[in-house]
Every structure is written in structure tokens, then in C-alpha cells.
Amino acid sequence: MVALFAQNNPGNLSGTWVLVIGIVVAILGLIVLLVAFNFLGTLIRAYLAGARIGLVDLIRMRLLGIDYKLVVNQKIAMVNAGVKVETKDLETHLLSRGNLQRTSAAVVAAKKASLDLPWSIAAAIDLAGRDVYEAVKRSVDPKVIDCPDPGKGRATLDGVCKNGIQLRARARVTVRTKLSSLVGGATEETIIARVGEGIVKAIGSAEHHTDVLANPNLISQAVLKNSLDAQTMYEIVSIDVAEIDVGANVGANLQADQAAANLRLAQADAEKRRAMAVAEAQENSAKVEAMRAKVEESRAMVVQAEAEVPQAIAQAIRDGKMGVMDYYNLQNLQADTTMRGSIAGISGRAAQSSSERGERS
């Protein structure tokens, strides 16, 4: 249309271009005015607070999809608290999916509490998944931890003194956050484990349980000397023994169990010896029975031999090897032998009787 108008009116070509340029400039100016009007309230707030955030910064954040109002509000809060931080650092933290509001609140709280917490450290803590605002709060307001943790199923820490008496203790540990070691430091579970170990060790080092009952502070002093908060995110402020009770007499129970075990060993040894004696007696009895059997066998052989003597004599007479007179002489010899044996037996019994009477008298 402009070209057609220029062909019909060649003298007015320069005026036409001026008009077109003026329209374009007017449109651009209108756009700038609309953009400026959109950011006007935010710019005025930032200027009045001394946040030093320009229109270009706001447009850049809008194009990057950043909540520029949140950035401006948090920077105003930090500037008012006396914290120096660059706008790009806030943008970077927000783009890194960090919690800008809680991080800035933590930095402001640390500044008011005279704690050294630079923005870079606070942002790193937040991106590491730790609640940086809660950490600053616990650094100002110490936290009390029960030891042992009731939620773990144990109510007391049990230790045994050198005299064998068991003590059951429960402590309360007051800690505050160490911002310098919050990233990579051990959590409160490590504190509970170390304090529990220290309390059991302190009880075990006591000579007598009455010493601990009289002065429970001995446990706290012994535990605090071990630097249990090293490489943790907490600093131990104090360890207070909330409760301590007397448990079982472990030493006596162990001695009783040992005595019972010794008794069972002695009984087993005695039973073993008895069984061996019974076996030996049975073996000897078997030997005696065997000897008796052999004696009876020998007697049977003697009886059998004696029974064969008359038959042998008769056979000798029949064979002419022995005469009748020889047989009678043999009978006389046997009768004489029997008589002498009888006389000897009577004399022996008489001599024994006289000896017994002499002893009685």
C-alpha cells in the first residue's frame, strides 16, 4: 500500500517513511511503557529499599521463568538486614531448585544472631537437602536429645561396675548446630550412639556402684572428655544424667552360673567314674564266673577219672596184670590212708578249738 502510494505521489515518499518510522517508534514506546508499567511497582520497591535491581534484571528473570517478585522481596529483606548478596546468586539458587525463601531467612537470622553464615554456605547446605533455617535456629536455640532414643525400643543404658552391680542410666544431651560442618557431618543418631557408648564405658570404669549413685556427674565429666561431637553437625553443650537406677547383681549371677556349671561338670565326671567302676565290676564278675566254670569242668573231669579207676582195676585183673592179693593190698592202703586223714582232721580241729579257748581266756 505504501509502494502504491509512493508511485502515485513520488514527492511525498520521504514523508511517508517518516510516518512509518514514527508509527513503529510509537508502538515500541507503547510496549516499553507497558513493560515499565508492569514492573513499575517492583522497581519502585527495589529502588526505595536500595536493592539495586534494574529493569533489565527483571526482564531477564521474567524471560528465564523466575519468580522475580520473590527474588526482589528476598533481596530487600537481606539488604535491610545488612547482608550483601548479588542478584545473580539469588537467581542461580532458585534455578537450582533451592528453597530461596528459607535460605534467605536463614542468612538473615544468622546475621541478627551474629553468626557467620555466608550466602554460598547457606545455599550449599540447602541444596544438600538440609534445612538451613532449622540449623540456624538450633544453633541459636540448643536442642535436647534423649539418650537412648525412646523410639528405638530401649529405655535405659545398662552398664556394669567393677563390683558386678548393674546400673541403668538415662541421659539428656543438649546440642547446638555447627554451621561449618553441617554439610557432611554426622546426624544426631551418631551423637546418641557415641554418648551411649561413653556412658556405658564410664559406668564400667567405676570401682563401686555407690560412687556413681553418689555423684552422677562423674559420668558426664568422663563422657565430655572424649570429644564425642567430632565430625558431626552438632556441638555438645552439656550431658545431664536424668535418671540412674540399680539393676541386677550381674557378678553374683555370673558366679552362680559358673558354680552351677562346675557342679554339672563334677556330676558328669562322677557319673563317668561310677559307670567305669560298674563296668569293671561286671568284667571281674564275668572273669570269676569263667573261673568257676573252669573249676567245675576240672571237677567233672576228676569225677570222671575216679569213676574209671574201678573199671581199670577190673580190666587189669581180667588181663592178669594184677592179682587178687594186689587188689587187697590196694584196698588196705586206701583204708589206711583214709584213716590217717580222718585222724589228722580230728587233731586239727582239736588244736584249733584249744587255740580259740586260749585266746578267749
C-alpha positions in Angstrom: 0.0 0.0 0.0 2.9 2.3 0.8 4.5 1.4 -2.5 1.3 2.2 -4.4 1.0 5.5 -2.5 4.7 6.2 -3.4 4.1 5.6 -7.1 1.1 7.9 -7.2 2.8 10.6 -5.0 6.6 10.4 -5.7 7.2 13.8 -3.9 5.7 12.6 -0.6 8.0 9.4 -0.3 10.2 10.8 2.4 7.2 11.9 4.4 5.7 8.5 4.2 8.8 6.8 5.6 8.9 9.3 8.4 5.3 8.4 9.2 6.0 4.7 9.1 9.1 5.1 11.4 7.1 7.3 13.7 4.4 4.6 14.0 6.9 2.0 14.7 8.6 4.1 17.3 5.2 4.8 18.9 4.4 1.1 19.0 7.8 0.3 20.6 7.4 3.2 23.1 4.0 1.9 24.0 5.4 -1.6 24.5 8.2 -0.2 26.7 5.6 1.8 28.7 3.5 -1.3 29.2 6.5 -3.3 30.3 7.7 -0.5 32.6 4.2 -0.1 34.0 4.2 -3.9 34.7 7.5 -3.7 36.6 6.9 -0.2 38.0 5.8 -1.2 41.4 8.6 -3.8 41.8 11.2 -1.3 40.6 10.0 1.4 42.9 10.1 -1.0 45.9 13.6 -2.2 45.0 14.8 1.4 44.5 13.4 2.6 47.8 14.9 -0.4 49.7 18.3 0.1 48.0 18.2 -3.4 46.4 19.8 -2.2 43.2 17.7 -4.3 40.8 17.2 -2.8 37.4 14.6 -3.1 34.7 16.9 -5.3 32.6 17.3 -7.7 35.5 13.6 -8.0 35.9 13.1 -8.6 32.2 15.8 -11.3 32.2 14.2 -13.1 35.2 10.8 -12.9 33.5 12.3 -14.5 30.3 14.0 -17.2 32.4 10.8 -18.1 34.1 12.0 -16.9 37.5 9.6 -15.5 40.1 11.2 -12.1 40.0 8.9 -10.8 42.8 10.2 -13.5 45.1 13.8 -12.6 44.3 13.1 -8.9 44.8 11.4 -9.5 48.1 14.2 -11.7 49.5 16.9 -9.3 48.4 15.1 -6.4 50.1 14.9 -8.5 53.3 18.6 -9.3 53.2 19.6 -5.7 52.3 17.6 -4.4 55.2 19.3 -7.0 57.5 22.7 -5.8 56.3 23.5 -8.9 54.2 25.4 -8.3 50.9 24.4 -10.7 48.1 24.3 -10.4 44.4 21.0 -10.7 42.4 22.5 -13.4 40.2 23.3 -15.5 43.2 19.7 -15.5 44.1 18.7 -16.3 40.6 21.2 -19.2 40.4 19.9 -20.7 43.7 16.3 -20.5 42.5 17.2 -22.1 39.1 19.0 -24.9 41.0 15.7 -25.8 42.7 16.8 -24.4 46.0 14.4 -23.1 48.7 15.2 -19.4 48.3 12.8 -18.2 50.9 14.1 -20.4 53.8 17.7 -19.9 52.7 17.5 -16.1 52.8 15.6 -16.3 56.1 18.4 -18.5 57.5 21.0 -16.0 56.4 19.1 -13.1 57.9 18.5 -15.0 61.2 22.2 -15.8 61.3 23.1 -12.2 60.7 20.9 -11.0 63.5 22.3 -13.7 65.8 25.9 -12.5 65.0 26.7 -15.9 63.3 29.0 -16.2 60.4 26.9 -17.7 57.6 27.8 -16.5 54.1 25.3 -16.9 51.3 27.4 -19.5 49.5 27.5 -21.8 52.5 23.8 -21.4 53.2 23.0 -22.2 49.6 25.2 -25.3 49.7 23.5 -26.5 52.8 20.1 -26.0 51.3 21.0 -27.8 48.1 22.5 -30.6 50.1 19.0 -31.4 51.4 19.4 -30.0 54.9 17.0 -27.5 56.4 19.4 -24.5 56.8 16.8 -22.4 58.6 16.2 -25.1 61.2 20.0 -25.5 61.5 20.4 -21.7 62.3 17.5 -22.0 64.7 19.2 -24.9 66.6 22.4 -23.0 66.6 20.8 -20.2 68.5 18.3 -22.3 70.4 20.0 -25.6 71.5 18.2 -28.9 71.1 17.8 -31.5 73.8 18.3 -35.2 72.7 17.2 -38.1 74.8 19.8 -40.8 75.2 18.9 -43.6 74.5 16.2 -42.7 72.0 12.8 -43.9 73.4 11.6 -44.5 69.8 14.3 -47.2 69.3 12.8 -49.6 72.0 15.3 -49.1 74.8 14.5 -47.0 77.9 17.9 -47.1 79.6 21.6 -47.6 79.1 22.9 -50.6 81.1 26.4 -50.8 82.4 28.1 -53.0 85.0 30.5 -51.6 87.6 33.7 -53.4 88.7 31.9 -54.8 91.7 29.4 -56.6 89.5 26.4 -54.3 90.1 24.4 -53.2 87.1 23.4 -49.6 86.7 20.7 -48.3 84.4 21.0 -44.7 83.3 19.2 -42.3 81.1 20.7 -39.0 79.9 19.7 -35.8 78.1 22.2 -34.3 75.7 22.0 -30.6 74.9 23.4 -29.8 71.4 23.6 -26.9 69.1 24.3 -26.9 65.3 27.7 -26.3 63.9 27.1 -24.5 60.7 30.7 -25.0 59.5 30.3 -28.9 59.5 26.6 -29.1 58.6 27.3 -30.4 55.2 28.9 -33.9 55.5 28.6 -34.0 59.3 27.0 -36.9 61.2 23.5 -36.6 62.4 22.0 -36.9 65.9 21.9 -40.7 65.7 25.7 -40.7 65.8 25.6 -38.4 68.9 23.2 -40.8 70.6 25.4 -43.8 69.8 28.6 -42.1 71.0 27.1 -40.8 74.2 25.6 -44.2 75.0 28.9 -45.8 74.5 30.6 -43.3 76.7 28.1 -43.7 79.5 28.4 -47.5 79.5 32.2 -47.1 79.5 32.1 -44.6 82.4 29.9 -47.0 84.4 32.2 -49.9 83.7 35.2 -47.9 84.9 33.6 -47.2 88.3 35.0 -49.3 91.2 31.8 -49.3 93.2 28.2 -48.5 92.1 27.7 -46.3 95.1 30.3 -43.9 93.8 28.2 -43.3 90.7 25.0 -43.1 92.6 26.5 -40.5 95.0 27.9 -38.4 92.2 26.3 -39.0 88.7 28.3 -36.0 87.4 31.2 -38.4 87.2 29.6 -39.9 84.1 29.0 -36.6 82.5 32.6 -35.5 83.0 34.0 -38.7 81.7 31.9 -38.6 78.6 32.6 -34.9 77.8 36.3 -35.6 77.8 36.1 -37.9 74.8 35.2 -35.2 72.2 32.1 -37.2 71.0 30.9 -34.4 68.7 33.9 -34.6 66.3 32.9 -34.9 62.6 29.3 -34.3 63.5 26.9 -31.5 62.6 26.3 -30.8 66.4 28.4 -29.4 69.2 27.6 -30.9 72.6 26.8 -28.2 75.1 26.1 -30.5 78.1 25.3 -34.1 79.1 22.9 -34.4 82.1 22.1 -37.7 83.8 18.3 -37.6 84.1 17.9 -41.0 85.8 20.0 -43.8 87.3 18.8 -47.0 88.9 20.4 -50.1 90.4 19.8 -53.2 88.3 20.8 -56.8 88.8 23.8 -58.2 90.6 25.5 -59.4 87.4 28.7 -60.5 89.2 26.8 -62.7 91.6 24.6 -64.2 88.9 27.7 -65.0 86.8 29.4 -66.6 89.8 26.2 -68.7 90.5 26.0 -69.7 86.9 29.7 -70.7 87.0 29.2 -72.7 90.2 26.2 -74.5 88.6 28.3 -75.2 85.5 31.1 -76.6 87.7 28.6 -78.7 89.6 27.3 -80.2 86.4 30.9 -80.9 85.3 31.6 -82.6 88.6 28.4 -84.7 88.5 29.2 -85.7 84.9 32.8 -86.7 86.0 31.4 -88.7 89.0 28.9 -90.4 86.8 31.6 -91.3 84.4 33.8 -92.8 87.1 30.7 -94.7 88.5 30.0 -96.2 85.1 33.6 -97.2 84.7 33.5 -98.9 88.2 30.3 -100.7 87.3 31.8 -101.9 84.0 34.9 -103.0 85.8 32.9 -104.9 88.4 30.8 -106.6 85.7 34.0 -107.5 83.9 35.5 -109.0 87.1 32.3 -110.9 87.8 32.4 -112.3 84.3 36.0 -113.5 84.9 35.0 -115.1 88.2 32.2 -116.9 86.5 34.6 -118.1 83.8 37.0 -119.4 86.5 34.2 -121.2 88.3 33.1 -122.8 85.1 36.7 -124.0 84.6 36.8 -125.4 88.2 33.5 -127.2 87.7 34.8 -128.6 84.4 38.0 -129.8 86.2 36.0 -131.4 89.0 33.8 -133.1 86.4 37.0 -134.5 84.8 38.3 -135.7 88.2 35.0 -137.4 89.0 35.0 -139.0 85.6 38.6 -140.1 86.1 37.8 -141.5 89.6 34.8 -143.4 88.0 37.2 -145.0 85.5 39.6 -146.4 88.2 37.4 -149.4 89.3 36.9 -150.3 85.6 40.7 -150.1 85.0 41.3 -152.3 88.1 38.8 -154.9 86.9 40.3 -154.8 83.4 43.8 -155.3 84.9 42.6 -158.3 87.0 41.0 -159.8 83.9 44.1 -159.3 81.8 46.2 -160.9 84.5 48.2 -157.7 85.0 47.1 -157.5 88.6 46.4 -160.3 91.1 43.8 -160.6 93.8 46.3 -160.1 96.5 47.5 -156.9 94.8 43.9 -155.7 94.8 43.5 -156.4 98.6 46.8 -154.7 99.3 45.5 -151.7 97.4 42.2 -151.7 99.4 44.2 -151.9 102.7 46.4 -149.0 101.5 43.4 -146.9 100.7 41.7 -147.7 104.0 44.9 -146.8 105.9 45.2 -143.5 104.0 41.5 -142.7 104.8 42.1 -143.5 108.5 45.1 -141.3 108.7 43.3 -138.5 107.0 40.5 -138.8 109.5 42.8 -138.8 112.5 44.6 -135.7 111.0 41.3 -133.9 110.6 40.2 -134.6 114.2 43.6 -133.5 115.6 43.5 -130.3 113.5 40.0 -129.4 114.8 41.0 -130.2 118.4 44.1 -128.0 118.1 42.0 -125.1 116.6 39.5 -125.4 119.5 42.2 -125.3 122.2 43.7 -122.3 120.5 40.4 -120.5 120.5 39.8 -121.3 124.2 43.3 -119.9 125.0 42.5 -116.7 123.2 39.2 -116.3 125.0 40.9 -116.9 128.3 
